[in-house]
Amino acid sequence: MASSSQNGLPNQEQKGGLSFVDYLRGLSILIYESFFEKITSRHLKNPLPLPPLSDLIVILTGPTSEIGLEIARNLTFSGAHLVMAARNTKAAHDLINQWNHERSYSSSDNEAKLLDIEVMKLDLLSLQSVVKFAQEWNSRSRPVNVLINNAGIYSMKPQSFSEDEFETHLHVNHLAPALLSMLLLPSLKKGSPSRIVNNSSTGHFLGFVDVDDMNFTSSTRKFSGFKGYTSSKIAQVMFSSILQKMLPADSRINVVCASPGSVRYTNVARDLPKMVKCVLQPLSFFLYTPKEGCRNVLYAATYPQVQDYTKSLKAQDSLVCAYINHDCSFGCVSKEAQNLEGFHESLGEDIGYDWTSF
Ligand SMILES: NC(=O)c1ccc[n+]([C@@H]2O[C@H](COP(=O)([O-])OP(=O)(O)OC[C@H]3O[C@@H](n4cnc5c(N)ncnc54)[C@H](OP(=O)(O)O)[C@@H]3O)[C@@H](O)[C@H]2O)c1
């Protein structure tokens, strides 16, 4: 019989982390991706051609930097109605001005239409900000066709906690996007068939969720930025699988995780020590640029094949959600992320959510 962890979630094996073999497997997947991603994805066009998007309403978090900025740019230039959910609203408005300017220059038409884009404030380090954002959007009674949870952090600074008292990686990379997804379900239902696309990471193959110590505050697991990041990313993947499983098929809301690959020059590694940055510099030759790294999230958000794939997983009653590799192929989440036995039922009961309303 499954044992029960301190917080009541069934936990088949009470273990403190990944096994050595699983860790080595994860590490080799990450190293292989970093060195060979440009070769394995050479069939992909850059930029990725997108289907017509003029009927699509997309909410994108973290649209003001690197991968998110490229996702935003591609979506808005392809005609989607884009909601930039940004913590730095000024940076978002500056980008819109710049893009409208670019567009008017490149257009032969003197009265080039302005981009269909807006900015809403969202700080993922505050659950209150997430609730406010969702309430504001839901009150408009407008649908959402795609929610892209792109914003994320990877900090090498000493361990820190949010105002809601969660470890910051856990908060920004998993808890806040999960809450946002849940609160926007009514609007996603209105926009169905719709998608929740979570910008995942191959780093999740090295992550481990300790349900008794999500905040790394017990003395059993020593915190590091790397552990904080990878744990938050596997938690995001596991939540995505649970959400996909709990949503009734006729809700037509699809949940997808997309791993952008290893991307150079991004701010996600802004806190790395200078020494480490120097050592990693030669490696950047092998890595994607943000323009290349945005392609699989764009693919996950807009290509019809992805919808068909998630539908087929649902029909098979799959326990895990769709996972898209850096080269836009369909992949599989880590072995550890598939360790969900008991979670679906417990979570459904624990949060008292009426899934049948979708
Ligand atoms: N770079 C890689 O190699 C890589 C690999 C795998 C996965 N990823 C994932 O890709 C995503 C984007 O990463 P990136 O490399 O483009 O990093 P980035 O340049 O640091 O961008 C992160 C975005 O998240 C936003 N953000 C951070 N904290 C936030 C908060 N509290 N509230 C709202 N927004 C917040 C940032 O806003 P500001 O613009 O205001 O800073 C920024 O727009 C992340 O989820 C990351 O985990 C990246």
The ligand as a MOL file (V3000), in Angstrom:
LIG
                    3D

  0  0  0     0  0            999 V3000
M  V30 BEGIN CTAB
M  V30 COUNTS 48 52 0 0 0
M  V30 BEGIN ATOM
M  V30 1 N 17.3840 30.2640 -21.4970 0
M  V30 2 C 17.3690 28.9530 -21.5210 0
M  V30 3 O 18.3380 28.3010 -21.8940 0
M  V30 4 C 16.1160 28.2110 -21.1030 0
M  V30 5 C 16.1400 26.8140 -21.1650 0
M  V30 6 C 15.0010 26.1050 -20.7880 0
M  V30 7 C 13.8810 26.7910 -20.3690 0
M  V30 8 N 13.9020 28.1520 -20.3120 0 CHG=1
M  V30 9 C 12.6780 28.8110 -19.8400 0
M  V30 10 O 12.2720 29.8030 -20.7560 0
M  V30 11 C 11.5550 30.8200 -20.0610 0
M  V30 12 C 12.0660 32.1850 -20.4810 0
M  V30 13 O 13.4300 32.2630 -20.1090 0
M  V30 14 P 14.4760 33.2820 -20.7590 0
M  V30 15 O 15.7130 32.4910 -20.9770 0
M  V30 16 O 13.8980 34.0540 -21.8780 0 CHG=-1
M  V30 17 O 14.7470 34.2100 -19.4650 0
M  V30 18 P 14.6720 35.7680 -19.2250 0
M  V30 19 O 15.3760 36.4690 -20.3250 0
M  V30 20 O 15.1840 35.9860 -17.8420 0
M  V30 21 O 13.1190 36.0700 -19.2670 0
M  V30 22 C 12.2860 35.7270 -18.2150 0
M  V30 23 C 11.0010 36.5260 -18.3080 0
M  V30 24 O 10.2480 36.2370 -17.1260 0
M  V30 25 C 9.8520 37.4640 -16.5430 0
M  V30 26 N 9.7380 37.3630 -15.0950 0
M  V30 27 C 10.6910 37.0060 -14.2100 0
M  V30 28 N 10.2060 37.1230 -12.9580 0
M  V30 29 C 8.9200 37.5650 -13.0750 0
M  V30 30 C 7.9210 37.9020 -12.1520 0
M  V30 31 N 8.1170 37.8390 -10.8360 0
M  V30 32 N 6.7130 38.3120 -12.6160 0
M  V30 33 C 6.4850 38.4140 -13.9360 0
M  V30 34 N 7.4080 38.1380 -14.8670 0
M  V30 35 C 8.6170 37.7200 -14.4290 0
M  V30 36 C 10.9680 38.4360 -16.8900 0
M  V30 37 O 10.4900 39.7580 -16.7540 0
M  V30 38 P 11.4870 41.0280 -16.9320 0
M  V30 39 O 11.6120 41.2260 -18.4180 0
M  V30 40 O 10.7470 42.1160 -16.2510 0
M  V30 41 O 12.7810 40.6430 -16.2830 0
M  V30 42 C 11.2640 38.0370 -18.3150 0
M  V30 43 O 10.3700 38.6630 -19.2090 0
M  V30 44 C 11.7130 30.5070 -18.5730 0
M  V30 45 O 10.5640 29.8800 -18.0870 0
M  V30 46 C 12.8990 29.5590 -18.5440 0
M  V30 47 O 12.8470 28.6930 -17.4310 0
M  V30 48 C 14.9870 28.8770 -20.6760 0
M  V30 END ATOM
M  V30 BEGIN BOND
M  V30 1 1 1 2
M  V30 2 2 2 3
M  V30 3 1 2 4
M  V30 4 1 4 5
M  V30 5 2 4 48
M  V30 6 2 5 6
M  V30 7 1 6 7
M  V30 8 2 7 8
M  V30 9 1 8 9
M  V30 10 1 8 48
M  V30 11 1 9 10
M  V30 12 1 9 46
M  V30 13 1 10 11
M  V30 14 1 11 12
M  V30 15 1 11 44
M  V30 16 1 12 13
M  V30 17 1 13 14
M  V30 18 2 14 15
M  V30 19 1 14 16
M  V30 20 1 14 17
M  V30 21 1 17 18
M  V30 22 2 18 19
M  V30 23 1 18 20
M  V30 24 1 18 21
M  V30 25 1 21 22
M  V30 26 1 22 23
M  V30 27 1 23 24
M  V30 28 1 23 42
M  V30 29 1 24 25
M  V30 30 1 25 26
M  V30 31 1 25 36
M  V30 32 1 26 27
M  V30 33 1 26 35
M  V30 34 2 27 28
M  V30 35 1 28 29
M  V30 36 1 29 30
M  V30 37 2 29 35
M  V30 38 1 30 31
M  V30 39 2 30 32
M  V30 40 1 32 33
M  V30 41 2 33 34
M  V30 42 1 34 35
M  V30 43 1 36 37
M  V30 44 1 36 42
M  V30 45 1 37 38
M  V30 46 2 38 39
M  V30 47 1 38 40
M  V30 48 1 38 41
M  V30 49 1 42 43
M  V30 50 1 44 45
M  V30 51 1 44 46
M  V30 52 1 46 47
M  V30 END BOND
M  V30 END CTAB
M  END
